[in-house]
Amino acid sequence: MKTTRSTLAEHLAVQYPFNIIADPDGGYVIIYPDLPGCMTQVEDISEIAEAATEIRKLWIETEYEDGHDIPPPSYPEEHSGKFNLRIAKSLHRRLVESAEREGVSLNQYAMSLLDKGDALARVERRLGELELRLTAIDAQLRYRVSDAPAVSRRRATLYTLKAKAA
């Protein structure tokens, strides 16, 4: 069974996601991840929409004229909001009891626990990243605390920062 090729106009009508990356040296890079090699750079943020549209159009026209296949756009994966989880019977019983005490369904209770746990995990991950950055900053400080009273690491860092500022 032979399929017909989409027209150029049909391809041009398709919207594709693109990424914008701020260049540390100034300007912005626009990249279409679904269209290999389709990228451009602009100096001002106000130029992004026009440049993104133009580069997508030129890329599709060139690929179409060369007889190449034009990939469809990708979209973020959709999630159903459902998943199955096997747990120990004793944990199941404790969760049901806790949900009843809270006056909510087991589903609502489990969802709130997962949400809180996920939020905690994100905070802990971010704190770990910040601790690494602070350690790197601390290693670059010119002055070190010496002969200071025994204090926590946090206070020692504050003493160090005050000494540097002085």
Order of alpha helices (4+ residues) and beta strands (2+ residues): alpha-beta-beta-beta-alpha-alpha-alpha-alpha
